[in-house]
Amino acid sequence: MSLSDLNLESRVRYCFTCREHHIVNVNDYKTIQSLNFFEKEHRGHRTQVIDYKELKIILATQQSSKKW
Ligand SMILES: [Zn+2]
């Protein structure tokens, strides 16, 4: 299994302000660094750690709301 593969058991940090996300359950150095960068970039924003399956629901909701 590739580390970059998101599966339904993955957890992501989601920024509700920017609508961006980053995987959090990682153990390789590069991804931890990019997670640290993500957290710095979104400091002060409304972020939350959620399940990847919740993220999929959020993204689906955003896509459908764009049509309105
Ligand atoms: Zn943000």
N, CA, C, O and the ligand as a Tripos MOL2 file, in Angstrom:
@<TRIPOS>MOLECULE
protein
  273   271    69     0     0
PROTEIN
NO_CHARGES

@<TRIPOS>ATOM
      1 N           0.8490   -1.2030    0.0000 N.3       1 MET1
      2 CA          0.0000    0.0000    0.0000 C.3       1 MET1
      3 C           0.8760    1.2420    0.0000 C.2       1 MET1
      4 O           1.7780    1.3740    0.8270 O.2       1 MET1
      5 N           0.6170    2.1220   -0.9020 N.am      2 SER2
      6 CA          1.3820    3.3670   -0.9690 C.3       2 SER2
      7 C           0.9570    4.3250    0.1340 C.2       2 SER2
      8 O          -0.2180    4.4020    0.4910 O.2       2 SER2
      9 N           1.9280    5.0510    0.6650 N.am      3 LEU3
     10 CA          1.6250    6.0180    1.7220 C.3       3 LEU3
     11 C           0.7540    7.1560    1.2090 C.2       3 LEU3
     12 O           0.0030    7.7760    1.9620 O.2       3 LEU3
     13 N           0.8710    7.4130   -0.0830 N.am      4 SER4
     14 CA          0.0930    8.5260   -0.6220 C.3       4 SER4
     15 C          -1.3550    8.1180   -0.8990 C.2       4 SER4
     16 O          -2.1950    8.9580   -1.2220 O.2       4 SER4
     17 N          -1.6340    6.8270   -0.7700 N.am      5 ASP5
     18 CA         -3.0000    6.3620   -0.9970 C.3       5 ASP5
     19 C          -3.8910    6.6970    0.1820 C.2       5 ASP5
     20 O          -3.6390    6.2710    1.3090 O.2       5 ASP5
     21 N          -4.9230    7.4530   -0.0840 N.am      6 LEU6
     22 CA         -5.9180    7.7120    0.9450 C.3       6 LEU6
     23 C          -6.9280    6.5860    0.9040 C.2       6 LEU6
     24 O          -7.4200    6.2280   -0.1660 O.2       6 LEU6
     25 N          -7.2390    6.0260    2.0550 N.am      7 ASN7
     26 CA         -8.3280    5.0700    2.0990 C.3       7 ASN7
     27 C          -9.3400    5.5470    3.1380 C.2       7 ASN7
     28 O          -9.1310    6.5730    3.7850 O.2       7 ASN7
     29 N         -10.3920    4.8340    3.2910 N.am      8 LEU8
     30 CA        -11.4720    5.3060    4.1570 C.3       8 LEU8
     31 C         -11.0820    5.3220    5.6290 C.2       8 LEU8
     32 O         -11.7590    5.9490    6.4440 O.2       8 LEU8
     33 N          -9.9960    4.6400    5.9730 N.am      9 GLU9
     34 CA         -9.5350    4.6620    7.3570 C.3       9 GLU9
     35 C          -8.5940    5.8340    7.6230 C.2       9 GLU9
     36 O          -8.2150    6.0790    8.7680 O.2       9 GLU9
     37 N          -8.2170    6.5540    6.5730 N.am     10 SER10
     38 CA         -7.2900    7.6660    6.7410 C.3      10 SER10
     39 C          -7.9510    8.8110    7.4840 C.2      10 SER10
     40 O          -9.1670    8.9940    7.4380 O.2      10 SER10
     41 N          -7.1200    9.5700    8.1660 N.am     11 ARG11
     42 CA         -7.5850   10.7800    8.8260 C.3      11 ARG11
     43 C          -6.9370   11.9650    8.1230 C.2      11 ARG11
     44 O          -5.7730   11.8970    7.7280 O.2      11 ARG11
     45 N          -7.6730   13.0270    7.9690 N.am     12 VAL12
     46 CA         -7.1390   14.2190    7.3180 C.3      12 VAL12
     47 C          -7.4280   15.4380    8.1770 C.2      12 VAL12
     48 O          -8.4230   15.4810    8.9010 O.2      12 VAL12
     49 N          -6.5420   16.4350    8.0870 N.am     13 ARG13
     50 CA         -6.8340   17.7350    8.6770 C.3      13 ARG13
     51 C          -7.4560   18.5780    7.5890 C.2      13 ARG13
     52 O          -6.8740   18.7510    6.5180 O.2      13 ARG13
     53 N          -8.6340   19.1020    7.8600 N.am     14 TYR14
     54 CA         -9.3690   19.8580    6.8560 C.3      14 TYR14
     55 C          -9.4970   21.3070    7.3020 C.2      14 TYR14
     56 O          -9.8660   21.5750    8.4450 O.2      14 TYR14
     57 N          -9.1940   22.2430    6.4070 N.am     15 CYS15
     58 CA         -9.3670   23.6610    6.6930 C.3      15 CYS15
     59 C         -10.6850   24.1110    6.0710 C.2      15 CYS15
     60 O         -10.8410   24.1350    4.8500 O.2      15 CYS15
     61 N         -11.6300   24.4660    6.9430 N.am     16 PHE16
     62 CA        -12.9350   24.9160    6.4680 C.3      16 PHE16
     63 C         -12.8520   26.3020    5.8450 C.2      16 PHE16
     64 O         -13.7170   26.6850    5.0570 O.2      16 PHE16
     65 N         -11.8050   27.0620    6.1990 N.am     17 THR17
     66 CA        -11.6500   28.4020    5.6510 C.3      17 THR17
     67 C         -11.1990   28.3430    4.1920 C.2      17 THR17
     68 O         -11.7490   29.0370    3.3370 O.2      17 THR17
     69 N         -10.1900   27.5050    3.9150 N.am     18 CYS18
     70 CA         -9.6280   27.4260    2.5670 C.3      18 CYS18
     71 C         -10.1730   26.2450    1.7770 C.2      18 CYS18
     72 O          -9.9580   26.1530    0.5680 O.2      18 CYS18
     73 N         -10.8760   25.3420    2.4540 N.am     19 ARG19
     74 CA        -11.3680   24.1200    1.8290 C.3      19 ARG19
     75 C         -10.2320   23.2800    1.2640 C.2      19 ARG19
     76 O         -10.3140   22.7400    0.1610 O.2      19 ARG19
     77 N          -9.1570   23.1870    2.0700 N.am     20 GLU20
     78 CA         -8.0350   22.3470    1.7040 C.3      20 GLU20
     79 C          -7.8490   21.2940    2.7810 C.2      20 GLU20
     80 O          -8.2920   21.4600    3.9170 O.2      20 GLU20
     81 N          -7.1820   20.2020    2.4040 N.am     21 HIS21
     82 CA         -6.9940   19.1440    3.3910 C.3      21 HIS21
     83 C          -5.6110   18.5320    3.2700 C.2      21 HIS21
     84 O          -4.9460   18.6580    2.2420 O.2      21 HIS21
     85 N          -5.1850   17.8580    4.3500 N.am     22 HIS22
     86 CA         -3.9010   17.1710    4.3610 C.3      22 HIS22
     87 C          -4.0420   15.9190    5.2030 C.2      22 HIS22
     88 O          -4.6450   15.9450    6.2760 O.2      22 HIS22
     89 N          -3.4840   14.8210    4.7130 N.am     23 ILE23
     90 CA         -3.5360   13.5750    5.4650 C.3      23 ILE23
     91 C          -2.7130   13.7200    6.7510 C.2      23 ILE23
     92 O          -1.6600   14.3580    6.7400 O.2      23 ILE23
     93 N          -3.1830   13.1370    7.8480 N.am     24 VAL24
     94 CA         -2.4610   13.2910    9.1190 C.3      24 VAL24
     95 C          -1.8460   11.9950    9.6400 C.2      24 VAL24
     96 O          -0.8420   12.0560   10.3490 O.2      24 VAL24
     97 N          -2.3960   10.8380    9.3240 N.am     25 ASN25
     98 CA         -1.8100    9.6020    9.8710 C.3      25 ASN25
     99 C          -0.6980    9.1080    8.9560 C.2      25 ASN25
    100 O          -0.8670    8.1610    8.1880 O.2      25 ASN25
    101 N           0.4320    9.7730    9.0620 N.am     26 VAL26
    102 CA          1.5640    9.4880    8.1950 C.3      26 VAL26
    103 C           2.7840    9.2030    9.0630 C.2      26 VAL26
    104 O           2.8480    9.6170   10.2200 O.2      26 VAL26
    105 N           3.7400    8.4990    8.4950 N.am     27 ASN27
    106 CA          4.9720    8.2650    9.2410 C.3      27 ASN27
    107 C           6.2130    8.4440    8.3820 C.2      27 ASN27
    108 O           7.3150    8.0890    8.7990 O.2      27 ASN27
    109 N           6.0410    8.9920    7.1880 N.am     28 ASP28
    110 CA          7.2510    9.2790    6.4200 C.3      28 ASP28
    111 C           7.6000   10.7610    6.5640 C.2      28 ASP28
    112 O           6.7310   11.6270    6.6710 O.2      28 ASP28
    113 N           8.8930   11.0090    6.5630 N.am     29 TYR29
    114 CA          9.4260   12.3140    6.9250 C.3      29 TYR29
    115 C           8.8760   13.4400    6.0460 C.2      29 TYR29
    116 O           8.5100   14.5060    6.5410 O.2      29 TYR29
    117 N           8.8260   13.1880    4.7400 N.am     30 LYS30
    118 CA          8.3930   14.2330    3.8140 C.3      30 LYS30
    119 C           6.9580   14.6610    4.0770 C.2      30 LYS30
    120 O           6.6360   15.8490    4.0540 O.2      30 LYS30
    121 N           6.0980   13.6730    4.3280 N.am     31 THR31
    122 CA          4.6900   13.9990    4.5310 C.3      31 THR31
    123 C           4.4820   14.7080    5.8580 C.2      31 THR31
    124 O           3.6320   15.5910    5.9690 O.2      31 THR31
    125 N           5.2700   14.3160    6.8820 N.am     32 ILE32
    126 CA          5.1880   15.0120    8.1670 C.3      32 ILE32
    127 C           5.6040   16.4680    7.9930 C.2      32 ILE32
    128 O           4.9820   17.3650    8.5630 O.2      32 ILE32
    129 N           6.6500   16.7050    7.2120 N.am     33 GLN33
    130 CA          7.0820   18.0790    6.9390 C.3      33 GLN33
    131 C           5.9900   18.8690    6.2310 C.2      33 GLN33
    132 O           5.7340   20.0230    6.5740 O.2      33 GLN33
    133 N           5.3500   18.2540    5.2490 N.am     34 SER34
    134 CA          4.3340   18.9970    4.5160 C.3      34 SER34
    135 C           3.0980   19.2040    5.3830 C.2      34 SER34
    136 O           2.3750   20.1840    5.2050 O.2      34 SER34
    137 N           2.8460   18.2750    6.3340 N.am     35 LEU35
    138 CA          1.7570   18.4890    7.2890 C.3      35 LEU35
    139 C           2.0740   19.6610    8.2080 C.2      35 LEU35
    140 O           1.1980   20.4780    8.4930 O.2      35 LEU35
    141 N           3.3140   19.7500    8.6730 N.am     36 ASN36
    142 CA          3.7270   20.8870    9.5010 C.3      36 ASN36
    143 C           3.5350   22.1930    8.7450 C.2      36 ASN36
    144 O           3.0740   23.1820    9.3130 O.2      36 ASN36
    145 N           3.8890   22.1970    7.4660 N.am     37 PHE37
    146 CA          3.7250   23.3760    6.6290 C.3      37 PHE37
    147 C           2.2460   23.7320    6.4920 C.2      37 PHE37
    148 O           1.8650   24.9010    6.5650 O.2      37 PHE37
    149 N           1.4250   22.7100    6.2930 N.am     38 PHE38
    150 CA         -0.0230   22.9260    6.1720 C.3      38 PHE38
    151 C          -0.5610   23.5800    7.4440 C.2      38 PHE38
    152 O          -1.3510   24.5210    7.3810 O.2      38 PHE38
    153 N          -0.1180   23.0640    8.6150 N.am     39 GLU39
    154 CA         -0.6320   23.5940    9.8780 C.3      39 GLU39
    155 C          -0.1740   25.0280   10.1170 C.2      39 GLU39
    156 O          -0.9110   25.8330   10.6850 O.2      39 GLU39
    157 N           1.0490   25.3460    9.6800 N.am     40 LYS40
    158 CA          1.5140   26.7300    9.7860 C.3      40 LYS40
    159 C           0.6870   27.6400    8.8880 C.2      40 LYS40
    160 O           0.2530   28.7180    9.2940 O.2      40 LYS40
    161 N           0.4800   27.1750    7.6530 N.am     41 GLU41
    162 CA         -0.2230   27.9700    6.6550 C.3      41 GLU41
    163 C          -1.6590   28.2570    7.0980 C.2      41 GLU41
    164 O          -2.2070   29.3160    6.7910 O.2      41 GLU41
    165 N          -2.2610   27.3160    7.8170 N.am     42 HIS42
    166 CA         -3.6690   27.4510    8.1700 C.3      42 HIS42
    167 C          -3.8570   27.7670    9.6500 C.2      42 HIS42
    168 O          -4.9460   27.5840   10.1920 O.2      42 HIS42
    169 N          -2.8020   28.2400   10.3020 N.am     43 ARG43
    170 CA         -2.9070   28.6390   11.7050 C.3      43 ARG43
    171 C          -3.8990   29.7810   11.8250 C.2      43 ARG43
    172 O          -3.8330   30.7570   11.0780 O.2      43 ARG43
    173 N          -4.8200   29.6510   12.7740 N.am     44 GLY44
    174 CA         -5.8380   30.6800   12.9400 C.3      44 GLY44
    175 C          -7.0650   30.4420   12.1010 C.2      44 GLY44
    176 O          -8.0880   31.1050   12.2740 O.2      44 GLY44
    177 N          -6.9630   29.4910   11.1850 N.am     45 HIS45
    178 CA         -8.1410   29.1260   10.3950 C.3      45 HIS45
    179 C          -8.9530   28.0860   11.1500 C.2      45 HIS45
    180 O          -8.5000   27.5440   12.1580 O.2      45 HIS45
    181 N         -10.1470   27.8140   10.6610 N.am     46 ARG46
    182 CA        -10.9960   26.8020   11.2750 C.3      46 ARG46
    183 C         -10.6260   25.4480   10.6800 C.2      46 ARG46
    184 O         -11.1140   25.0830    9.6100 O.2      46 ARG46
    185 N          -9.7590   24.6990   11.3770 N.am     47 THR47
    186 CA         -9.3530   23.3850   10.8850 C.3      47 THR47
    187 C          -9.8130   22.3170   11.8570 C.2      47 THR47
    188 O         -10.0240   22.5730   13.0420 O.2      47 THR47
    189 N          -9.9590   21.1260   11.3300 N.am     48 GLN48
    190 CA        -10.4220   20.0180   12.1410 C.3      48 GLN48
    191 C          -9.9080   18.7140   11.5490 C.2      48 GLN48
    192 O          -9.8280   18.5570   10.3300 O.2      48 GLN48
    193 N          -9.5570   17.7740   12.4380 N.am     49 VAL49
    194 CA         -9.1490   16.4520   11.9650 C.3      49 VAL49
    195 C         -10.4020   15.6010   11.7990 C.2      49 VAL49
    196 O         -11.1830   15.4240   12.7340 O.2      49 VAL49
    197 N         -10.5700   15.0890   10.6100 N.am     50 ILE50
    198 CA        -11.7680   14.3070   10.3030 C.3      50 ILE50
    199 C         -11.3650   13.0150    9.5950 C.2      50 ILE50
    200 O         -10.2300   12.8770    9.1410 O.2      50 ILE50
    201 N         -12.2880   12.0840    9.5050 N.am     51 ASP51
    202 CA        -12.0640   10.8720    8.7320 C.3      51 ASP51
    203 C         -12.1420   11.1990    7.2460 C.2      51 ASP51
    204 O         -12.8520   12.1110    6.8230 O.2      51 ASP51
    205 N         -11.3850   10.4220    6.4650 N.am     52 TYR52
    206 CA        -11.4050   10.6490    5.0260 C.3      52 TYR52
    207 C         -12.8170   10.4750    4.4640 C.2      52 TYR52
    208 O         -13.2090   11.1670    3.5250 O.2      52 TYR52
    209 N         -13.5770    9.5400    5.0490 N.am     53 LYS53
    210 CA        -14.9370    9.3460    4.5300 C.3      53 LYS53
    211 C         -15.8150   10.5740    4.8020 C.2      53 LYS53
    212 O         -16.7250   10.8770    4.0300 O.2      53 LYS53
    213 N         -15.5280   11.2890    5.9250 N.am     54 GLU54
    214 CA        -16.2440   12.5420    6.1790 C.3      54 GLU54
    215 C         -15.8390   13.6050    5.1670 C.2      54 GLU54
    216 O         -16.6640   14.3890    4.6980 O.2      54 GLU54
    217 N         -14.5210   13.6130    4.8360 N.am     55 LEU55
    218 CA        -14.0420   14.5670    3.8390 C.3      55 LEU55
    219 C         -14.7530   14.3590    2.5080 C.2      55 LEU55
    220 O         -15.1450   15.3180    1.8440 O.2      55 LEU55
    221 N         -14.9110   13.1050    2.1320 N.am     56 LYS56
    222 CA        -15.5880   12.8180    0.8670 C.3      56 LYS56
    223 C         -17.0120   13.3700    0.8680 C.2      56 LYS56
    224 O         -17.4960   13.8630   -0.1520 O.2      56 LYS56
    225 N         -17.6740   13.2850    2.0110 N.am     57 ILE57
    226 CA        -19.0330   13.8260    2.1210 C.3      57 ILE57
    227 C         -19.0050   15.3490    1.9850 C.2      57 ILE57
    228 O         -19.8380   15.9410    1.3000 O.2      57 ILE57
    229 N         -18.0150   15.9760    2.6650 N.am     58 ILE58
    230 CA        -17.8950   17.4430    2.5910 C.3      58 ILE58
    231 C         -17.6460   17.8850    1.1540 C.2      58 ILE58
    232 O         -18.2740   18.8210    0.6610 O.2      58 ILE58
    233 N         -16.7140   17.1930    0.4880 N.am     59 LEU59
    234 CA        -16.3890   17.5680   -0.8960 C.3      59 LEU59
    235 C         -17.5870   17.3530   -1.8140 C.2      59 LEU59
    236 O         -17.8480   18.1620   -2.7040 O.2      59 LEU59
    237 N         -18.3040   16.2720   -1.5950 N.am     60 ALA60
    238 CA        -19.4870   16.0120   -2.4180 C.3      60 ALA60
    239 C         -20.5420   17.0890   -2.2030 C.2      60 ALA60
    240 O         -21.2100   17.5080   -3.1480 O.2      60 ALA60
    241 N         -20.6900   17.5400   -0.9430 N.am     61 THR61
    242 CA        -21.6500   18.5910   -0.6280 C.3      61 THR61
    243 C         -21.2640   19.8970   -1.3060 C.2      61 THR61
    244 O         -22.1140   20.6180   -1.8290 O.2      61 THR61
    245 N         -19.9350   20.1980   -1.2890 N.am     62 GLN62
    246 CA        -19.4810   21.4310   -1.9340 C.3      62 GLN62
    247 C         -19.7320   21.3870   -3.4310 C.2      62 GLN62
    248 O         -20.1620   22.3700   -4.0350 O.2      62 GLN62
    249 N         -19.4540   20.2180   -4.0240 N.am     63 GLN63
    250 CA        -19.6470   20.1070   -5.4690 C.3      63 GLN63
    251 C         -21.0970   20.2950   -5.8530 C.2      63 GLN63
    252 O         -21.4170   20.9610   -6.8370 O.2      63 GLN63
    253 N         -21.9760   19.6950   -5.0530 N.am     64 SER64
    254 CA        -23.3950   19.8070   -5.4050 C.3      64 SER64
    255 C         -23.9070   21.2140   -5.1250 C.2      64 SER64
    256 O         -24.8220   21.6920   -5.7940 O.2      64 SER64
    257 N         -23.2920   21.8990   -4.1000 N.am     65 SER65
    258 CA        -23.7810   23.2440   -3.8020 C.3      65 SER65
    259 C         -23.3180   24.2520   -4.8450 C.2      65 SER65
    260 O         -23.9180   25.3180   -4.9820 O.2      65 SER65
    261 N         -22.2470   23.9230   -5.5890 N.am     66 LYS66
    262 CA        -21.7990   24.8370   -6.6340 C.3      66 LYS66
    263 C         -22.8410   24.9780   -7.7400 C.2      66 LYS66
    264 O         -22.9090   26.0030   -8.4180 O.2      66 LYS66
    265 N         -23.6430   23.9450   -7.9100 N.am     67 LYS67
    266 CA        -24.6410   23.9870   -8.9670 C.3      67 LYS67
    267 C         -25.7630   24.9600   -8.6660 C.2      67 LYS67
    268 O         -26.4940   25.3710   -9.5670 O.2      67 LYS67
    269 N         -25.9040   25.3340   -7.3840 N.am     68 TRP68
    270 CA        -27.0290   26.1820   -6.9980 C.3      68 TRP68
    271 C         -26.6340   27.6540   -7.0800 C.2      68 TRP68
    272 O         -27.4500   28.5300   -6.7920 O.2      68 TRP68
    273 ZN         -6.8100   27.6330    5.6650 Zn       69 ZN69
@<TRIPOS>BOND
     1     1     2 1
     2     2     3 1
     3     3     4 2
     4     3     5 am
     5     5     6 1
     6     6     7 1
     7     7     8 2
     8     7     9 am
     9     9    10 1
    10    10    11 1
    11    11    12 2
    12    11    13 am
    13    13    14 1
    14    14    15 1
    15    15    16 2
    16    15    17 am
    17    17    18 1
    18    18    19 1
    19    19    20 2
    20    19    21 am
    21    21    22 1
    22    22    23 1
    23    23    24 2
    24    23    25 am
    25    25    26 1
    26    26    27 1
    27    27    28 2
    28    27    29 am
    29    29    30 1
    30    30    31 1
    31    31    32 2
    32    31    33 am
    33    33    34 1
    34    34    35 1
    35    35    36 2
    36    35    37 am
    37    37    38 1
    38    38    39 1
    39    39    40 2
    40    39    41 am
    41    41    42 1
    42    42    43 1
    43    43    44 2
    44    43    45 am
    45    45    46 1
    46    46    47 1
    47    47    48 2
    48    47    49 am
    49    49    50 1
    50    50    51 1
    51    51    52 2
    52    51    53 am
    53    53    54 1
    54    54    55 1
    55    55    56 2
    56    55    57 am
    57    57    58 1
    58    58    59 1
    59    59    60 2
    60    59    61 am
    61    61    62 1
    62    62    63 1
    63    63    64 2
    64    63    65 am
    65    65    66 1
    66    66    67 1
    67    67    68 2
    68    67    69 am
    69    69    70 1
    70    70    71 1
    71    71    72 2
    72    71    73 am
    73    73    74 1
    74    74    75 1
    75    75    76 2
    76    75    77 am
    77    77    78 1
    78    78    79 1
    79    79    80 2
    80    79    81 am
    81    81    82 1
    82    82    83 1
    83    83    84 2
    84    83    85 am
    85    85    86 1
    86    86    87 1
    87    87    88 2
    88    87    89 am
    89    89    90 1
    90    90    91 1
    91    91    92 2
    92    91    93 am
    93    93    94 1
    94    94    95 1
    95    95    96 2
    96    95    97 am
    97    97    98 1
    98    98    99 1
    99    99   100 2
   100    99   101 am
   101   101   102 1
   102   102   103 1
   103   103   104 2
   104   103   105 am
   105   105   106 1
   106   106   107 1
   107   107   108 2
   108   107   109 am
   109   109   110 1
   110   110   111 1
   111   111   112 2
   112   111   113 am
   113   113   114 1
   114   114   115 1
   115   115   116 2
   116   115   117 am
   117   117   118 1
   118   118   119 1
   119   119   120 2
   120   119   121 am
   121   121   122 1
   122   122   123 1
   123   123   124 2
   124   123   125 am
   125   125   126 1
   126   126   127 1
   127   127   128 2
   128   127   129 am
   129   129   130 1
   130   130   131 1
   131   131   132 2
   132   131   133 am
   133   133   134 1
   134   134   135 1
   135   135   136 2
   136   135   137 am
   137   137   138 1
   138   138   139 1
   139   139   140 2
   140   139   141 am
   141   141   142 1
   142   142   143 1
   143   143   144 2
   144   143   145 am
   145   145   146 1
   146   146   147 1
   147   147   148 2
   148   147   149 am
   149   149   150 1
   150   150   151 1
   151   151   152 2
   152   151   153 am
   153   153   154 1
   154   154   155 1
   155   155   156 2
   156   155   157 am
   157   157   158 1
   158   158   159 1
   159   159   160 2
   160   159   161 am
   161   161   162 1
   162   162   163 1
   163   163   164 2
   164   163   165 am
   165   165   166 1
   166   166   167 1
   167   167   168 2
   168   167   169 am
   169   169   170 1
   170   170   171 1
   171   171   172 2
   172   171   173 am
   173   173   174 1
   174   174   175 1
   175   175   176 2
   176   175   177 am
   177   177   178 1
   178   178   179 1
   179   179   180 2
   180   179   181 am
   181   181   182 1
   182   182   183 1
   183   183   184 2
   184   183   185 am
   185   185   186 1
   186   186   187 1
   187   187   188 2
   188   187   189 am
   189   189   190 1
   190   190   191 1
   191   191   192 2
   192   191   193 am
   193   193   194 1
   194   194   195 1
   195   195   196 2
   196   195   197 am
   197   197   198 1
   198   198   199 1
   199   199   200 2
   200   199   201 am
   201   201   202 1
   202   202   203 1
   203   203   204 2
   204   203   205 am
   205   205   206 1
   206   206   207 1
   207   207   208 2
   208   207   209 am
   209   209   210 1
   210   210   211 1
   211   211   212 2
   212   211   213 am
   213   213   214 1
   214   214   215 1
   215   215   216 2
   216   215   217 am
   217   217   218 1
   218   218   219 1
   219   219   220 2
   220   219   221 am
   221   221   222 1
   222   222   223 1
   223   223   224 2
   224   223   225 am
   225   225   226 1
   226   226   227 1
   227   227   228 2
   228   227   229 am
   229   229   230 1
   230   230   231 1
   231   231   232 2
   232   231   233 am
   233   233   234 1
   234   234   235 1
   235   235   236 2
   236   235   237 am
   237   237   238 1
   238   238   239 1
   239   239   240 2
   240   239   241 am
   241   241   242 1
   242   242   243 1
   243   243   244 2
   244   243   245 am
   245   245   246 1
   246   246   247 1
   247   247   248 2
   248   247   249 am
   249   249   250 1
   250   250   251 1
   251   251   252 2
   252   251   253 am
   253   253   254 1
   254   254   255 1
   255   255   256 2
   256   255   257 am
   257   257   258 1
   258   258   259 1
   259   259   260 2
   260   259   261 am
   261   261   262 1
   262   262   263 1
   263   263   264 2
   264   263   265 am
   265   265   266 1
   266   266   267 1
   267   267   268 2
   268   267   269 am
   269   269   270 1
   270   270   271 1
   271   271   272 2
@<TRIPOS>SUBSTRUCTURE
     1 MET1         2 RESIDUE 1 A MET
     2 SER2         6 RESIDUE 1 A SER
     3 LEU3        10 RESIDUE 1 A LEU
     4 SER4        14 RESIDUE 1 A SER
     5 ASP5        18 RESIDUE 1 A ASP
     6 LEU6        22 RESIDUE 1 A LEU
     7 ASN7        26 RESIDUE 1 A ASN
     8 LEU8        30 RESIDUE 1 A LEU
     9 GLU9        34 RESIDUE 1 A GLU
    10 SER10       38 RESIDUE 1 A SER
    11 ARG11       42 RESIDUE 1 A ARG
    12 VAL12       46 RESIDUE 1 A VAL
    13 ARG13       50 RESIDUE 1 A ARG
    14 TYR14       54 RESIDUE 1 A TYR
    15 CYS15       58 RESIDUE 1 A CYS
    16 PHE16       62 RESIDUE 1 A PHE
    17 THR17       66 RESIDUE 1 A THR
    18 CYS18       70 RESIDUE 1 A CYS
    19 ARG19       74 RESIDUE 1 A ARG
    20 GLU20       78 RESIDUE 1 A GLU
    21 HIS21       82 RESIDUE 1 A HIS
    22 HIS22       86 RESIDUE 1 A HIS
    23 ILE23       90 RESIDUE 1 A ILE
    24 VAL24       94 RESIDUE 1 A VAL
    25 ASN25       98 RESIDUE 1 A ASN
    26 VAL26      102 RESIDUE 1 A VAL
    27 ASN27      106 RESIDUE 1 A ASN
    28 ASP28      110 RESIDUE 1 A ASP
    29 TYR29      114 RESIDUE 1 A TYR
    30 LYS30      118 RESIDUE 1 A LYS
    31 THR31      122 RESIDUE 1 A THR
    32 ILE32      126 RESIDUE 1 A ILE
    33 GLN33      130 RESIDUE 1 A GLN
    34 SER34      134 RESIDUE 1 A SER
    35 LEU35      138 RESIDUE 1 A LEU
    36 ASN36      142 RESIDUE 1 A ASN
    37 PHE37      146 RESIDUE 1 A PHE
    38 PHE38      150 RESIDUE 1 A PHE
    39 GLU39      154 RESIDUE 1 A GLU
    40 LYS40      158 RESIDUE 1 A LYS
    41 GLU41      162 RESIDUE 1 A GLU
    42 HIS42      166 RESIDUE 1 A HIS
    43 ARG43      170 RESIDUE 1 A ARG
    44 GLY44      174 RESIDUE 1 A GLY
    45 HIS45      178 RESIDUE 1 A HIS
    46 ARG46      182 RESIDUE 1 A ARG
    47 THR47      186 RESIDUE 1 A THR
    48 GLN48      190 RESIDUE 1 A GLN
    49 VAL49      194 RESIDUE 1 A VAL
    50 ILE50      198 RESIDUE 1 A ILE
    51 ASP51      202 RESIDUE 1 A ASP
    52 TYR52      206 RESIDUE 1 A TYR
    53 LYS53      210 RESIDUE 1 A LYS
    54 GLU54      214 RESIDUE 1 A GLU
    55 LEU55      218 RESIDUE 1 A LEU
    56 LYS56      222 RESIDUE 1 A LYS
    57 ILE57      226 RESIDUE 1 A ILE
    58 ILE58      230 RESIDUE 1 A ILE
    59 LEU59      234 RESIDUE 1 A LEU
    60 ALA60      238 RESIDUE 1 A ALA
    61 THR61      242 RESIDUE 1 A THR
    62 GLN62      246 RESIDUE 1 A GLN
    63 GLN63      250 RESIDUE 1 A GLN
    64 SER64      254 RESIDUE 1 A SER
    65 SER65      258 RESIDUE 1 A SER
    66 LYS66      262 RESIDUE 1 A LYS
    67 LYS67      266 RESIDUE 1 A LYS
    68 TRP68      270 RESIDUE 1 A TRP
    69 ZN69       273 GROUP 0 **** ****
